[in-house]
Every structure is written in structure tokens, then in C-alpha cells.
Amino acid sequence: QVQLVESGGGLVQAGGSLRLSCAASGSIFWINAMGWYRQAPGKQRELVAFITDGGTTNYADSVKGRFTISRDNANKKTVYLQMNSLKPEDTAVYYCNLKSVTASYWGQGTQVTVSS
């Protein structure tokens, strides 16, 4: 059983910063990638950023230059999302995702609210 535990969400003013963390535990043989998705009210869940096993990163155009994904390279089971210059449109529930060879796992989500 794989578990993903997120933390770090909250309320911040526009222009502020937050750092999200996601720690994976359980029987994980191989991690292809870990990343963050978000879902705003009335919208579909969308990719924010991910990092592959090899360390390659990818970002949604809307967050490039403002968000940075990183991980704990000692165990590769913890990822972080540093979010700077936050905008009201970044308000959403942020979900951690882990993709193994055979499955995709999700965290419970953490709320990020950016006030204008």
C-alpha cells in the first residue's frame, strides 16, 4: 500500500510564497515520476509540475518561472513545490501524484488559497 502525505498549503496574499511537501511511503519498487496537480472549483484537474526518476522537470506554462519542483535525492520519495509570486488564479486544491511502473497514486490534497 502506497501513501502520499501532503503538507504546506494555506492562505497567502497575492505575491506571496508557499512551499508544499509530499512524502511517499509504502511498498514502492520504482518511481517513474512524482509531481503536483491542482484542481480549482469547477475546473478539471491539471498538471502543475513533475520530476522524473532521472531528475528531469516539467512545468505547466502558467507556473513557469514562479514554481520550482524539487525532491529529496537521498530517497527520492519526498518532493517539494516552491511556489513564489502567487496569483489568485493559483487558488486550488493541490494533489501530489506518484507514478510507478504499474500504477498511479494520489495524495489527499492540500488547499492553497491566494487572496487578491
ABEGO torsion letter per residue (X at the ends): XBBBBBBGBEBBBBGBBBBBBBBBBEBBABBABBBBBBBBBGBBBBBABBBBAAGBBBBBAAABGABBBBBBAAAGABBBBBBBGBBAAABBBBBBBBBBAABBBBBAEBBBBBBX
